[in-house]
Amino acid sequence: MTEFVLVAGAWLGASAWDEVVAGLRAAGHGTHPVTLTGVGEKQGLPVGRQTHVADIVDDVERLDLRDVVLVGHSYAGIPAGQAAERIGGRLARVVFVDACVPADGESFVSTWWQGPAALEAEIAANGGSWAPLTAGDFEGQGLSDEQIARIVDVATPHPGASLSDPAVLSGSLGDLPATYVKCLLDGPEPADDVAALLKSDQWELVTMDTGHWPMYSRPQELVRILNGVAGRP
């Protein structure tokens, strides 16, 4: 049985995966949505170096999971990519859902598309955390008003310490078996670092005609993709 470990991006906890979890469980898979320290129901807990990587690795080891498909969405691709390397033989595949990918020594902040200073200023102005998006920020992402309201309702400030935490990788991410899910409403092409990784024989690209939060906008389609991933070597 495939064991899915699901990690949502900034501001969101395990509940972001509720509809996906239901679909995967109906297909007979084990499912383990993770809430990273400092967000969701873990809001306010301290976050330091490698805390979010440890959150994922510790869950996999504590539950003694095998045949793990590790799914990281958005920001969570950075800790998930590092955790995938560290769980070794427990890993079947890592899935990046419209996600950032880690690069050794780089952080989410250091690779921010508007430049590190822009995001650092936002975090500093919000007392050391990244403020959640407002409803208007989700326009054009294929979400209904009800879906947007659900995201806004559960989103919590994201700890800035995790966003500035440099990734630590001992090998090449391209050596891991990986699927990259590109959500086309959030941009038609993968970022340059992802495009380079997709040249690896170990990586594959899947596209979804939706926005950056497919677990809300197209949960059943995402379930079908993940079911397909579970059947791949």
Stockholm file with secondary structure:
# STOCKHOLM 1.0

chainA/1-233         MTEFVLVAGAWLGASAWDEVVAGLRAAGHGTHPVTLTGVGEKQGLPVGRQTHVADIVDDVERLDLRDVVLVGHSYAGIPAGQAAERIGGRLARVVFVDACVPADGESFVSTWWQGPAALEAEIAANGGSWAPLTAGDFEGQGLSDEQIARIVDVATPHPGASLSDPAVLSGSLGDLPATYVKCLLDGPEPADDVAALLKSDQWELVTMDTGHWPMYSRPQELVRILNGVAGRP
#=GR chainA/1-233 SS CCEEEEECCTTCCGGGGHHHHHHHHHTTCEEEEECCTBSGGGBTCCCCTTHHHHHHHHHHHHTTCCSEEEEEEGGGHHHHHHHHHHTGGGEEEEEEESCCCCCBTCCTTTTCTTCHHHHHHHHHHTTTEECCCCGGGGTTSSCCHHHHHHHHHHCCCEEHHHHTCCBCCSSCGGGSCEEEEEEGGGCSSCCHHHHHHTTSTTEEEEEESSCSCHHHHSHHHHHHHHHHHHTCC
#=GC SS_cons         CCEEEEECCTTCCGGGGHHHHHHHHHTTCEEEEECCTBSGGGBTCCCCTTHHHHHHHHHHHHTTCCSEEEEEEGGGHHHHHHHHHHTGGGEEEEEEESCCCCCBTCCTTTTCTTCHHHHHHHHHHTTTEECCCCGGGGTTSSCCHHHHHHHHHHCCCEEHHHHTCCBCCSSCGGGSCEEEEEEGGGCSSCCHHHHHHTTSTTEEEEEESSCSCHHHHSHHHHHHHHHHHHTCC
//
